[in-house]
Each structure stands twice: as structure tokens, then as C-alpha cells.
Amino acid sequence: MPDKLTNVTLITRFLLMGFPDDQVLQRLFAAFFSLVYLAALMGNLLIITLTTTDQRLQTPMYFFLKYLSLIDICYISVTVSKSIINSLTNSHSISFVGCASQVFLVVSFAGTEFALLLVMSYDRYAAICCPLHYEAIMNRGACMQMVTTSWFSGFVYGSIHVAGTFSVHFCGPNIVHQFFCDIPSLLTLACSGEQILEYVLIIVSFCFVFVCFTFMVASYVFIVSTVLRIPSPQGRFRTFSTCMPHLTVVSMFLSSVYIAHLGLNSKSPSSLNVFMSVLYSLLPPSLNPVIYSLRNRDMRVVLWKFFGEKVTLSI
């Protein structure tokens, strides 16, 4: 027991060893991550700019989309930026506090995004199923309260998980077989039997997520039943098409959460775990702007106008 306690006091830093310790490969990973990060940054900043400045996008749906893009920027910045710096400097080290901060921010932003996606499904329900009361239900004050609640719940969620993860004693080596600090990888370093609290929190979290997901499914059941009562095929298609970007983003987000959950079942490090981490860290923030730009008619119109004016001015 004294040896274990001594090891605990010595672990002040972790080594992020998700990628091979080869300088050429490190540069390749840094280049790939930099390209994806810049694409995600530019895409989400473009959506924030358009939804803030264009008068046609001053509706609750785009108000929530603006904050979704802001969350995506924060989410990808927490994991990818540190990995890029480590690859370029050939350093794998992260401090104990830095690792805890990374876990807190990643989980907080993921929780906030899920809460916001739930709010956006309610917005689509109110718009399609209660059109006469939509402006009263989704007024400016209510929208701001929903966004604030989403951020608050996300940070509470992150605080609970970082407390559960770092309440354990780390008996193993300080090598994290990931490119950022994630909960499954850290739990493999904990002393035997001390991961119970975090596992309980994870189970409770999944139960809560399932309840929220049930409400989300219920809202879309009402939406589909309302859409099917529209007599015109064009009207049905036009109405339901406003939900398609949100449905696509929700499916991708929940898939990435499921992929992250698969890492809990793996006791040994593998390239597959790292690949799954790359997917759920990079895919949603990078593709969300593309999905909302290509699948949303209003966004396409505003984008064409925006880039058309830029081309005209340049000529």
C-alpha cells in the first residue's frame, strides 16, 4: 500500500502515446489534424457569421445553430490543438491538471451539444406541430434560457465526471494510449477496484441520455404524424426537409458517443481505439457545418449570396 501511495504522488504528468513515436508519422498526423481543424474552424465560424449578420437567419432554429457551431469549435479545439502542438514539438507530455482540464472540457462540451440538440428537436416540434403558438413558445427569452441551461447542464455533467475519474488512485504507468486524455484510457491506469464510482456515473449518464433520446424520438413521432397530414406532397417534403439536417447531426453525434462507449470495453490499447477516438473527436465538428449548409435551403441561399458578393467585390 505505501508503494501505491508513493506512485500516486509521483504521477504529476501523463504521456499521450496514441500515435507511433516516429517523427515522420508525427508530422503527417499534425498536418492531417491541422487541415481538419482549419476546415472545422472556418466552416463553423462561417455559420456563426451568417446566422449573426443575415436577417433571413434570425429565427430560433438558426439561433441554436449558431451556438452549436460555437460548441463544435470549442470541442475540437480542446483535443486537436494540444495533439498538433505535441506532434510538432515531438513532446507527449501533459500535466495532471491539464489532463483533468481536458477531460472536463471534452465531457462538458459533449454534454452541452447533446442538450442543445435536444432543444433543437423541441424547436422543430414546436414549429411543425404548434405553428400558431410557435412565436410565443420560442420567444427570444425562452431561447436564451434554453441555451443557458444547455451550457450549465453540460458543465455540471463535466464536473461530475472529472470528479469521478480523478477521485481514483493511479497505480499503473502514466502512459495514456490516446492522443488526448479521455475517461476510458485513464480508467485503465487506475488502481484495481477504484473505477467503480466512475463506472456508476457512466451508467447513470447513459440512462439519462436514453431518457432524453426517448423524448427526442417522441417529438419526431409527433412531427412525422403532423407532416403526413399535410395534403400536398411538396408541402410534406418542404416541411420535413427542415428536420433533415438536425436528424443527420443527431445520428452522427449519437453514433460517435456509441463509438466512444466501445472504448470502455477494451482493456488493452489498440490502434482501433485511437481510430475511434479520431472519429468521434473530428467527425461531428467538421461535418456539422457541411450538413447544415448542403441540406438547408435557406443556408444555401445565404451562402450563395455571401460568396457571390465577395466575388463581385473582388472583381
JOZIPE-V621922 format. One record per residue. N is the residue number from 1. PHI is phi in degrees with one decimal (none if undefined). Layout:
[[N,PHI] [N,PHI]]
This chain:
[[1,none] [2,-60.1] [3,-62.7] [4,-64.0] [5,-65.5] [6,-63.9] [7,-62.5] [8,-61.2] [9,-69.7] [10,-81.7] [11,-80.9] [12,-108.2] [13,-142.6] [14,-116.7] [15,-110.3] [16,-87.6] [17,-116.8] [18,-74.4] [19,-110.7] [20,-57.2] [21,-83.5] [22,-132.0] [23,-62.2] [24,-64.2] [25,-65.5] [26,-60.4] [27,-66.1] [28,-65.2] [29,-63.7] [30,-63.9] [31,-65.5] [32,-63.3] [33,-63.2] [34,-65.1] [35,-63.3] [36,-64.6] [37,-64.1] [38,-64.8] [39,-63.1] [40,-64.9] [41,-63.9] [42,-67.0] [43,-63.4] [44,-71.8] [45,-65.3] [46,-63.7] [47,-64.3] [48,-60.9] [49,-64.4] [50,-65.7] [51,-71.8] [52,-90.2] [53,-98.7] [54,-84.4] [55,-67.1] [56,-72.0] [57,-107.9] [58,-94.6] [59,-122.6] [60,-55.6] [61,-58.9] [62,-79.6] [63,-61.9] [64,-68.8] [65,-62.9] [66,-60.9] [67,-74.5] [68,-63.0] [69,-65.6] [70,-63.6] [71,-62.8] [72,-62.3] [73,-62.5] [74,-64.9] [75,-63.7] [76,-73.7] [77,-69.2] [78,-64.3] [79,-92.1] [80,-73.6] [81,-61.1] [82,-64.7] [83,-65.7] [84,-63.2] [85,-62.6] [86,-62.6] [87,-67.7] [88,-71.3] [89,-94.6] [90,55.7] [91,-119.2] [92,-112.8] [93,-86.3] [94,-143.1] [95,-69.5] [96,-59.7] [97,-66.6] [98,-63.4] [99,-65.7] [100,-63.0] [101,-64.5] [102,-64.6] [103,-60.7] [104,-59.5] [105,-69.8] [106,-61.3] [107,-67.0] [108,-63.9] [109,-68.0] [110,-64.9] [111,-64.5] [112,-64.4] [113,-64.2] [114,-63.5] [115,-61.5] [116,-69.0] [117,-63.9] [118,-65.3] [119,-63.2] [120,-66.6] [121,-68.2] [122,-66.1] [123,-61.2] [124,-65.6] [125,-62.0] [126,-64.7] [127,-68.2] [128,-94.5] [129,-90.6] [130,-130.6] [131,-62.6] [132,-71.2] [133,-107.7] [134,-60.2] [135,-64.8] [136,-73.6] [137,-70.6] [138,-103.1] [139,-74.6] [140,-58.9] [141,-64.4] [142,-65.2] [143,-62.7] [144,-65.7] [145,-64.8] [146,-65.5] [147,-65.7] [148,-61.6] [149,-63.6] [150,-62.4] [151,-63.5] [152,-64.0] [153,-63.9] [154,-62.8] [155,-73.4] [156,-65.6] [157,-59.6] [158,-65.1] [159,-63.6] [160,-63.3] [161,-73.1] [162,-69.4] [163,-67.5] [164,-68.0] [165,-71.4] [166,-95.3] [167,-84.5] [168,-85.7] [169,-96.7] [170,-93.5] [171,-98.6] [172,-81.9] [173,-66.4] [174,-91.2] [175,-92.2] [176,-99.5] [177,-85.0] [178,-150.8] [179,-91.0] [180,-152.0] [181,-78.2] [182,-122.6] [183,-62.0] [184,-57.1] [185,-67.1] [186,-69.6] [187,-65.7] [188,-70.2] [189,-92.8] [190,-76.2] [191,-61.4] [192,-59.6] [193,88.5] [194,-94.2] [195,-86.7] [196,-58.5] [197,-59.6] [198,-68.3] [199,-62.7] [200,-63.0] [201,-62.2] [202,-65.7] [203,-63.6] [204,-61.9] [205,-61.9] [206,-67.2] [207,-64.7] [208,-65.7] [209,-62.0] [210,-63.8] [211,-62.3] [212,-62.8] [213,-63.7] [214,-63.0] [215,-63.0] [216,-64.9] [217,-64.1] [218,-61.2] [219,-62.9] [220,-76.4] [221,-64.5] [222,-64.2] [223,-63.2] [224,-63.7] [225,-63.7] [226,-71.0] [227,-63.0] [228,-66.6] [229,-84.8] [230,-73.1] [231,-67.4] [232,-83.7] [233,-60.2] [234,-65.1] [235,-66.2] [236,-63.3] [237,-65.0] [238,-64.5] [239,-68.4] [240,-72.5] [241,-64.8] [242,-69.8] [243,-93.5] [244,-61.2] [245,-59.2] [246,-64.4] [247,-62.2] [248,-65.7] [249,-65.0] [250,-62.0] [251,-60.5] [252,-67.5] [253,-66.1] [254,-67.0] [255,-64.1] [256,-67.2] [257,-65.2] [258,-64.5] [259,-61.8] [260,-63.7] [261,-65.8] [262,-61.2] [263,-64.5] [264,-69.1] [265,-86.6] [266,-100.9] [267,-91.1] [268,-120.8] [269,-66.6] [270,-153.4] [271,-65.3] [272,-63.8] [273,-61.9] [274,-65.7] [275,-61.8] [276,-64.8] [277,-65.1] [278,-61.8] [279,-62.1] [280,-77.5] [281,-88.1] [282,-101.8] [283,-65.2] [284,-59.4] [285,-63.4] [286,-80.6] [287,-93.0] [288,-55.4] [289,-61.9] [290,-65.0] [291,-62.7] [292,-73.2] [293,-79.8] [294,-85.6] [295,-95.5] [296,-118.4] [297,-64.5] [298,-61.5] [299,-65.2] [300,-63.8] [301,-62.9] [302,-65.9] [303,-64.2] [304,-62.1] [305,-65.7] [306,-62.2] [307,-74.4] [308,-65.0] [309,-66.0] [310,-64.2] [311,-65.6] [312,-62.1] [313,-64.8] [314,-69.2] [315,-74.5]]
